[in-house]
């Protein structure tokens, strides 16, 4: 077991966790799993979050110290944001291409789709909005007996606790100005930012502090530099210590999550998956395309070739390097919690200079949501399809723009993924309450899209690291 690479140990732990959850549900051991196994998974996530913010703070400041040239910071910042923006737009377009080609919404029973459509038309009438496609099922005598069912369906969605809890947040986000995300980046109190885990604000302070440290005389900065360097090493060592026990923690985390999803019966979870199976399959295919084709190809063309690798060698090098971070992202469903491991993988395994990785990766963990944006696009079009609503080209272009902007603007918003989807739904004239339909399978898909987010972070960081190294050697 000791000779196995860490990513294989984590993969085995993930598999055993799923098997335990199945056994636990079948044998009615769920109470034991939730009370005595799942807490260790929670402890693991708490440990990762514990070191994530201090690690970002000290590593970004150290990166600024090592940069020396403030002009290089601006250049690297523009490249970072530009690269993340391009990959996000591509991810959304890929999601739209997949959902329009495979049409998972058509897999829903036709009578159910008619009921869904009628509930949508009732919502249009209640909110006094026009229909874009000219269809009218409510006034069709053939479907008169389904009207009551449709009304009940709409009421059920609107009364959903999930919808009620997030509607106020959506309205608050919509009322903010176009530059609110810039306002949110600047902390009024760094200690509150650290306490509330506001990553963008911590990054802003760290960059500001690091740049200022470079600009003051060297003899004055020297003691602070030594302190920052030492603290950075301490937190990097904490990552190593935590990761030695990662496989055991991951087993507990996975077992607890799967039991939570299954509830008291595996059959109940299977029924939910059957109903939304086509939708899940399309999302997973699109996400897998980003992981298996898009990112490796980008890495091979933009970084691997410059390092003298063939495409195959680039592929192996990339996935061998970030394997532990990908598996951890899958088990934790959190880019922020995975960040310490991502930073360690990119620096130690992909050989990206620390001054680059410590700057690019924290920004990516906060604003880069390729997987989430792709998921939003597929979900919105799927929900339209299952309600017999045809979205035209303009509406789908709106999805691209809204999903991309929402992924940046909602970075500091709690429940960002749900808020994003509600915003995208409303942007194309669809009820935000529809999020309740796909939420039952959100946990599993969240695990998958987090892998995409982390893989995108590492790929962009490796590309920027390679270009920066070439520029320095030129």
SVG drawing of the C-alpha trace seen along z (x, -y; Angstrom):
<svg xmlns="http://www.w3.org/2000/svg" viewBox="-62 -52 81 58">
<polyline fill="none" stroke="black" stroke-width="0.4" points="0.0,0.0 2.9,-2.4 4.3,-1.9 1.1,-3.1 0.9,-6.7 -1.3,-9.0 -3.9,-9.3 -4.4,-5.5 -4.8,-5.4 -7.5,-8.1 -9.2,-6.3 -9.4,-3.1 -10.7,-5.0 -13.5,-6.6 -14.5,-3.2 -14.5,-1.6 -16.6,-4.6 -19.3,-4.0 -19.3,-0.3 -19.6,-0.9 -22.5,-3.3 -24.4,-0.7 -23.8,2.0 -24.7,-0.5 -28.1,-1.3 -28.9,2.3 -28.1,3.5 -29.7,0.4 -26.4,-0.8 -27.0,-4.4 -27.2,-5.7 -23.8,-4.2 -22.3,-5.6 -23.7,-9.1 -22.8,-9.2 -19.3,-7.6 -17.9,-7.6 -19.2,-10.7 -17.9,-13.2 -14.3,-12.2 -15.0,-13.4 -16.3,-16.7 -13.2,-17.0 -11.1,-16.5 -12.9,-19.3 -12.5,-21.6 -8.8,-20.9 -8.4,-21.8 -10.5,-24.9 -8.5,-25.7 -5.2,-26.0 -6.7,-27.2 -7.0,-30.9 -3.7,-31.3 -1.9,-29.4 -3.4,-31.7 -2.5,-34.8 1.1,-33.9 1.7,-32.2 0.4,-35.1 2.4,-37.6 5.5,-35.4 4.7,-35.2 4.7,-39.0 8.0,-39.2 9.5,-36.8 8.1,-38.6 10.2,-41.7 8.9,-43.3 5.5,-44.9 4.9,-45.3 5.1,-41.5 2.2,-41.2 -0.1,-43.3 0.9,-41.3 0.3,-38.0 -3.0,-39.2 -4.4,-40.1 -3.3,-36.7 -4.8,-34.9 -8.2,-36.6 -8.2,-36.4 -7.5,-32.7 -10.1,-31.9 -12.7,-34.0 -11.9,-32.1 -12.2,-28.7 -15.5,-29.6 -17.1,-30.9 -15.9,-27.7 -17.3,-25.5 -20.7,-27.2 -20.8,-26.8 -19.8,-23.1 -22.6,-22.6 -25.1,-24.2 -23.9,-22.1 -24.2,-18.9 -27.7,-19.6 -29.1,-20.8 -27.6,-17.8 -28.6,-15.1 -31.9,-16.7 -32.2,-15.0 -35.5,-16.8 -37.2,-14.7 -36.6,-11.6 -39.3,-12.8 -42.8,-11.2 -44.8,-13.3 -47.8,-13.7 -45.6,-14.9 -44.0,-17.4 -47.5,-18.7 -48.3,-19.2 -44.9,-20.9 -45.7,-23.2 -49.1,-24.1 -47.6,-25.0 -45.1,-27.2 -48.0,-28.9 -49.8,-29.5 -46.7,-31.1 -46.5,-33.3 -50.1,-34.5 -49.4,-35.1 -46.3,-37.2 -47.9,-38.8 -45.1,-37.8 -45.6,-37.0 -44.8,-33.6 -42.0,-33.5 -43.0,-30.5 -46.7,-31.2 -47.9,-27.8 -50.9,-27.6 -51.7,-24.4 -53.9,-25.9 -56.8,-26.8 -56.6,-23.4 -59.7,-21.4 -57.7,-18.2 -55.6,-19.0 -58.4,-20.6 -58.2,-17.7 -54.4,-18.4 -54.8,-22.0 -55.4,-21.3 -52.4,-19.0 -50.3,-21.7 -51.4,-24.3 -50.5,-22.0 -47.1,-21.3 -46.3,-25.1 -47.4,-25.7 -45.2,-22.8 -42.2,-24.3 -42.8,-27.8 -43.3,-26.6 -40.1,-24.6 -37.9,-25.5 -34.9,-25.6 -36.6,-28.3 -37.9,-30.3 -34.4,-30.4 -32.6,-31.6 -35.2,-34.0 -34.2,-36.9 -30.5,-36.4 -31.3,-36.5 -33.2,-39.7 -30.3,-41.2 -27.8,-40.2 -30.0,-41.6 -30.2,-45.0 -26.4,-45.4 -24.6,-47.5 -22.3,-46.2 -19.1,-47.0 -20.3,-45.5 -17.9,-42.6 -15.1,-45.1 -16.5,-46.7 -16.7,-43.2 -13.1,-42.5 -11.8,-45.3 -12.1,-44.5 -13.0,-47.1 -11.5,-44.8 -9.0,-42.1 -9.8,-40.2 -13.5,-39.9 -12.4,-38.8 -10.3,-36.0 -13.0,-35.1 -15.7,-34.9 -13.5,-33.1 -13.9,-35.9 -11.2,-34.6 -11.2,-37.5 -10.7,-40.0 -7.9,-38.0 -6.2,-37.8 -6.6,-41.6 -5.0,-42.3 -2.2,-39.8 -1.3,-41.4 -1.5,-44.9 0.7,-43.9 3.2,-42.0 3.5,-44.8 4.0,-47.3 6.7,-45.0 8.6,-45.1 8.5,-48.9 9.9,-49.6 13.7,-49.5 15.2,-46.0 16.6,-46.4 13.1,-47.3 11.4,-44.5 13.9,-41.8 12.4,-40.7 8.9,-40.7 10.1,-38.6 11.6,-36.1 8.4,-35.8 6.2,-35.4 8.6,-32.8 8.6,-30.8 4.8,-30.9 4.4,-29.8 6.6,-26.8 4.7,-25.9 1.3,-25.8 2.8,-23.9 4.0,-21.3 0.5,-21.2 -0.7,-20.1 1.8,-17.3 0.7,-16.1 -3.0,-16.2 -2.5,-14.4 -0.8,-11.4 -4.1,-10.6 -6.2,-11.7 -7.3,-8.2 -8.8,-7.4 -10.6,-10.7 -11.8,-10.4 -13.3,-7.0 -15.3,-8.5 -16.3,-11.6 -17.5,-9.5 -19.4,-7.0 -21.2,-9.8 -22.1,-11.7 -23.5,-8.6 -25.5,-7.5 -26.9,-11.1 -27.9,-10.9 -29.4,-7.5 -31.5,-8.3 -33.2,-5.2 -33.5,-3.4 -31.3,-2.9 -34.4,-2.4 -35.5,-6.0 -32.2,-7.3 -32.3,-5.1 -35.8,-6.4 -34.6,-10.0 -31.6,-9.1 -33.9,-7.3 -36.1,-10.4 -33.2,-12.7 -30.9,-10.1 -30.7,-11.6 -29.9,-15.0 -27.2,-13.7 -25.7,-11.7 -25.4,-14.8 -23.9,-16.9 -21.3,-14.2 -20.4,-13.7 -19.9,-17.5 -17.8,-17.7 -15.8,-14.6 -15.1,-16.2 -13.6,-19.3 -11.4,-17.0 -10.3,-14.4 -10.1,-16.4 -10.2,-20.2 -7.8,-20.7 -5.1,-18.1 -5.2,-19.5 -4.7,-23.1 -1.9,-21.9 -0.2,-20.0 -0.4,-22.9 0.3,-25.8 2.7,-24.2 3.6,-20.6 5.0,-21.4 7.2,-24.2 8.6,-21.7 9.4,-19.2 6.5,-16.8 4.5,-14.9 0.7,-15.1 0.6,-11.7 3.5,-12.7 1.7,-15.9 -1.5,-14.0 0.2,-11.6 2.3,-14.4 -0.8,-16.5 -3.0,-13.8 -0.2,-12.2 0.5,-15.6 -3.0,-16.7 -4.5,-13.3 -4.6,-13.8 -6.3,-17.2 -8.9,-15.9 -9.9,-13.0 -10.0,-15.3 -12.1,-17.8 -14.5,-15.0 -14.8,-13.9 -15.0,-17.4 -17.1,-19.2 -15.1,-22.3 -12.4,-24.1 -11.5,-26.2 -11.1,-23.2 -9.0,-21.4 -6.8,-24.6 -4.0,-23.6 -3.6,-20.3 -3.9,-21.9 -1.2,-24.3 1.0,-21.5 0.4,-19.4 1.0,-22.2 4.2,-23.3 5.7,-19.9 4.5,-17.8 3.8,-20.1 6.9,-22.2 5.3,-25.6 7.2,-28.3 5.8,-29.1 5.5,-32.9 3.1,-31.9 1.1,-29.1 0.6,-31.1 -0.9,-33.9 -2.9,-32.1 -4.5,-29.3 -6.2,-31.2 -7.8,-33.5 -8.9,-30.4 -10.4,-28.8 -12.5,-31.9 -13.5,-33.1 -12.9,-30.1 -16.2,-28.1 -15.9,-26.3 -17.6,-23.2 -20.3,-25.1 -21.0,-27.4 -21.2,-24.4 -23.6,-22.7 -25.8,-25.8 -26.1,-25.9 -27.1,-22.3 -29.6,-22.5 -31.4,-25.6 -31.8,-24.2 -32.9,-20.8 -35.5,-22.4 -36.8,-24.3 -37.0,-21.1 -38.9,-19.2 -41.4,-22.1 -41.8,-22.1 -40.2,-25.5 -37.9,-26.2 -35.1,-28.6 -34.1,-30.6 -30.5,-31.6 -30.8,-35.0 -31.9,-33.3 -29.1,-30.8 -26.6,-33.6 -28.0,-35.3 -27.2,-32.1 -23.6,-32.2 -23.3,-35.9 -25.2,-35.5 -23.5,-32.3 -20.1,-33.7 -20.7,-37.0 -22.5,-35.3 -19.6,-32.9 -17.4,-36.0 -19.9,-38.2 -21.2,-35.6 -17.9,-34.3 -18.4,-35.8 -22.1,-35.0 -23.2,-32.1 -24.8,-29.2 -23.2,-30.7 -24.1,-27.8 -27.9,-28.0 -27.9,-31.8 -26.1,-31.6 -28.7,-29.1 -31.6,-31.2 -30.1,-34.3 -29.6,-32.4 -33.1,-31.1 -34.6,-34.5 -32.4,-36.0 -34.1,-34.0 -37.6,-34.4 -38.0,-31.1 -39.1,-30.5 -36.3,-30.5 -38.3,-28.0 -37.3,-25.3 -34.0,-24.8 -36.0,-22.5 -36.5,-20.0 -32.8,-19.3 -31.6,-19.8 -32.1,-16.2 -29.1,-15.1 -27.1,-18.3 -24.8,-16.8 -23.4,-14.1 -23.0,-16.6 -21.4,-19.1 -18.7,-16.6 -18.1,-16.1 -18.1,-19.8 -15.7,-20.6 -13.2,-18.3 -13.5,-20.4 -13.0,-23.6 -9.9,-22.3 -8.5,-20.8 -9.1,-24.1 -7.3,-26.0 -4.2,-23.7 -4.2,-23.8 -4.3,-27.6 -1.7,-27.9 0.7,-25.5 0.3,-27.4 0.9,-30.7 3.8,-29.3 5.4,-28.0 5.0,-31.2 6.4,-33.2 9.4,-31.0 10.0,-31.3 9.8,-35.1 12.2,-35.1 14.7,-33.0 14.4,-35.0"/>
</svg>
